[in-house]
């Protein structure tokens, strides 16, 4: 009987060790594998500017192309050509980038909502604010027919939490880059 218990325990220990080694092997990446960590913070910049960086239009970007693109951006931002970027030059560069993104968004919005195709949006072509109706009712926690800043903040937090954004900057919720829950709903 003791021999049977010893064999059972040995088999159980061997099985446990084998499972542990298998799990460890699955968690350890191959030496030449790319890390499973979050992408470099520069990845979105590369993605957004890939076509501009790919100067030979071969569908690939080399480090030399990236370096040339960065140098050209620097030279363009260096308005006084002193080889440095001042605070004012950095602000001007960022405003230019923001303006370009806003123009693309406005073009998409007009293309999507311009029912009469005149290149402009009339009040009738703009969707009603989501504050009209269900979001207003949600925010009006005490049902007094008005919304305070505190009620609005609580409702925004609830919506962000419900959508899974939990207030993360850049989430697709109020303050992020996605659905405009509190404004016109233009996106």
C-alpha positions in Angstrom: 0.0 0.0 0.0 2.9 2.4 0.9 4.4 1.7 -2.5 1.2 2.6 -4.3 0.9 5.9 -2.3 4.6 6.7 -3.1 4.0 6.0 -6.8 0.9 8.2 -6.8 2.6 11.0 -5.1 5.7 10.7 -7.4 3.4 10.8 -10.5 1.5 13.8 -9.1 4.7 15.7 -8.4 6.1 14.8 -11.9 2.8 16.0 -13.5 2.9 19.2 -11.5 6.5 19.9 -12.5 5.8 19.1 -16.1 2.8 21.5 -16.1 4.9 24.2 -14.4 7.7 23.8 -17.0 5.2 23.9 -19.9 3.6 27.1 -18.5 7.0 28.7 -18.0 8.1 27.8 -21.5 4.9 29.4 -22.9 5.5 32.6 -21.0 9.2 32.9 -22.0 9.5 34.4 -25.5 12.0 33.1 -27.9 15.4 34.9 -27.6 14.9 36.6 -31.0 11.2 37.3 -30.6 9.9 40.9 -30.3 8.8 41.8 -26.8 5.1 41.6 -26.0 5.3 45.0 -24.3 3.2 48.0 -25.5 4.4 49.5 -28.7 6.8 52.4 -28.6 5.2 55.7 -28.0 6.4 56.8 -31.5 4.4 54.1 -33.2 1.3 56.2 -33.7 3.4 59.0 -35.2 5.0 56.5 -37.6 1.6 55.1 -38.5 0.0 58.6 -39.1 3.0 59.7 -41.2 3.9 56.5 -42.9 3.1 57.7 -46.4 5.1 60.9 -45.9 8.1 58.9 -44.5 8.0 56.4 -47.3 9.8 58.6 -49.8 10.6 55.9 -52.3 7.0 54.7 -52.1 8.0 51.0 -51.8 5.5 50.4 -49.0 8.4 50.1 -46.4 10.0 52.7 -44.2 13.7 52.5 -43.4 15.5 54.2 -40.5 17.1 56.5 -43.1 13.7 57.6 -44.3 12.5 58.2 -40.8 15.6 60.3 -40.0 15.1 62.3 -43.2 11.5 63.0 -42.4 12.4 64.1 -38.9 15.1 66.4 -40.2 12.7 67.9 -42.7 10.1 68.5 -40.0 12.7 70.1 -37.8 13.9 72.4 -40.6 10.3 73.4 -41.4 9.5 74.2 -37.7 12.8 76.2 -37.3 11.3 79.4 -38.6 14.3 81.6 -37.8 16.7 78.9 -39.1 19.0 79.1 -36.0 19.2 75.3 -35.7 17.0 75.3 -32.5 13.3 75.2 -31.8 12.0 77.8 -29.5 8.8 77.4 -27.5 7.1 79.6 -30.0 8.3 77.5 -32.9 7.1 74.3 -31.2 3.7 75.8 -30.5 3.4 77.0 -34.1 4.4 73.5 -35.3 1.8 71.8 -33.1 -0.9 74.3 -34.1 -0.2 73.5 -37.7 -0.5 69.7 -37.0 -3.7 70.2 -35.0 -5.2 72.4 -37.7 -4.5 69.8 -40.4 -6.2 67.1 -38.3 -9.1 69.4 -37.6 -9.4 70.1 -41.3 -9.5 66.4 -42.1 -12.2 65.9 -39.5 -14.2 68.8 -40.8 -14.0 67.5 -44.3 -15.2 64.0 -43.1 -18.0 65.6 -41.2 -19.2 67.8 -44.1 -18.9 64.8 -46.4 -21.0 62.7 -44.1 -23.7 65.2 -43.1 -24.0 67.6 -46.0 -27.4 66.3 -47.4 -27.7 68.9 -50.1 -24.0 68.6 -51.1 -23.4 72.4 -51.1 -20.2 72.0 -49.1 -21.7 73.6 -46.0 -23.7 72.4 -43.0 -27.0 74.0 -42.1 -28.5 73.7 -38.6 -30.9 71.2 -40.0 -28.0 69.0 -41.3 -26.3 68.9 -37.9 -27.6 66.1 -35.6 -29.3 67.3 -32.5 -27.1 67.6 -29.4 -27.2 64.5 -27.3 -27.8 66.8 -24.4 -31.3 67.0 -25.9 -33.1 63.9 -24.5 -31.6 60.8 -23.0 -28.2 62.2 -21.9 -29.9 65.2 -20.4 -32.3 62.9 -18.5 -29.3 60.7 -17.4 -27.4 63.8 -16.1 -30.4 65.2 -14.3 -30.0 63.0 -11.3 -32.5 64.8 -9.1 -35.1 65.1 -11.9 -35.5 68.9 -11.3 -35.4 69.7 -15.0 -31.9 71.2 -14.9 -28.3 69.9 -14.9 -25.6 71.1 -12.6 -21.9 70.8 -13.4 -21.6 68.2 -10.6 -24.5 66.1 -12.2 -22.9 66.5 -15.6 -19.5 65.4 -14.3 -21.1 62.3 -12.5 -22.9 61.4 -15.7 -19.8 61.7 -17.8 -17.8 59.5 -15.4 -20.6 57.0 -15.4 -20.7 56.9 -19.2 -16.9 56.6 -19.5 -16.9 53.8 -16.9 -19.8 52.1 -18.7 -18.0 52.2 -22.0 -14.9 50.9 -20.4 -12.7 54.0 -20.7 -12.6 54.8 -17.0 -11.3 58.3 -17.7 -8.3 57.3 -19.7 -6.9 60.2 -21.8 -7.5 59.5 -25.4 -10.5 57.1 -24.8 -13.4 57.2 -27.1 -15.6 59.2 -24.8 -15.8 62.7 -23.4 -12.4 64.3 -23.7 -11.0 61.5 -26.0 -10.7 61.1 -29.7 -14.0 59.4 -30.6 -17.6 59.9 -30.1 -18.6 63.4 -29.0 -21.1 62.4 -26.4 -21.7 65.8 -24.9 -21.5 68.0 -28.0 -23.0 67.8 -31.4 -22.2 64.2 -32.1 -20.3 65.3 -35.2 -17.6 62.7 -35.3 
